[in-house]
Structure formats: structure tokens, C-alpha cells
């Protein structure tokens, strides 16, 4: 990623066998741990096909971690590796 820019983050939900789910309905929230570098804008879109997207806007240089919190009967969170904006 470079700045300033806008990118789309996509979460693809999978079942316990690793197969992509084909329905939506989960609550997914994307967050950045460094708002000076990247912010999530506009909320999360549920495409009702097992995928969820959000817009990530970069506004500076540095490193951030993008996380997604998922609630679909059970709640859990996942985080990306650190993303550096040069």
C-alpha cells in the first residue's frame, strides 16, 4: 500500500474443513491499530456469499495491523501481519 490511497480488504469465511461459505449473516468489523497510518471507513459490507469487505484508507507512512472481529454464533478475532506503508 502507498499513501494516500484506498484499498479494499476482503474476508472470506470458511467452514471447519476450510471450504468457503456461500452465505452471509455474520457480523464482521475491520479495525486498524494505527489510525495515523490507516483507517477503516464506511463499515463492512456483507455480500451474502460468505465474503465481507471494507475500505482501508492510508493517510501516512508507518506500520499498522488490520484486524477483523467476527460474530457468527461464536465470536473471534483475526489479525493480519504488520502492513507497512512506505
C-alpha positions, 0 to 999 in steps of 0.5 A: 500500500502507498499513501494516500490511497484506498484499498479494499480488504476482503474476508472470506469465511470458511467452514471447519474443513476450510471450504468457503461459505456461500452465505452471509449473516455474520457480523464482521468489523475491520479495525486498524491499530494505527489510525495515523497510518490507516483507517477503516471507513464506511463499515463492512459490507456483507455480500451474502456469499460468505465474503465481507469487505471494507475500505482501508484508507492510508493517510501516512507512512508507518506500520499498522495491523488490520484486524477483523472481529467476527460474530457468527454464533461464536465470536473471534478475532483475526489479525493480519501481519504488520502492513507497512506503508512506505 
